[in-house]
Amino acid sequence: MLQVMYFEDLIKLFYSNLKITGVGNLCTEVREKKIKITPPDWLTFAHLKYQGQKLTSSNFPEELNYDHDKALTSMIRLQMHDQNIRNGRSLNINDRLFHYIFVHILSLGANNFAQLLHEDIFMLWAIKNNVLINWPHYIMYHMIKCLDNNMLLPYNILITRIMA
């Protein structure tokens, strides 16, 4: 297992002043040092280009023609089609593995990893349908969502790289 050192107190300080500016920069202050992360900085810190669809948990663009019911139906096991789907165990094996990777690596912070959220289904659908996702934008808004909802604070290793 990959072990990377990070400092929990610094992560908490990073999140304590975290905000997104009107122009889309991630800003915070740690020990009186202001940190501003602009779109080009994401390539340096995380090797992620700031391009693609700016998706968030409440932003499902109409031009993508996303249908939640169709997306979910395409991902669940055949014997589960007539049942009320609420968790990852209902997914077919490929989508179940995909969901596991998404919630444990890309979208950290949830308390109940088995639960299927509308955002999870949308993001899985988007990836499977080759929608170019602006990952830095998603990560920033996911950080704010976790902070606002008292969830686990995600991306500790990324934050450690930013502050190094």
Secondary structure, DSSP 8 states (H G I E B T S, - for coil): -------HHHHHHHHHT-EE-TTS-EEEEETTEEEEE-TTHHHHHHS--S-SB--BTTB--GGG---HHHHHHHHB-GGGTTS---BGGGB-HHHHHHHHHIIIIISTT-S-TTB--HHHHHHHHHHHTT--B-HHHHHHHHHHHHHHTT-----HHHHHHHH-
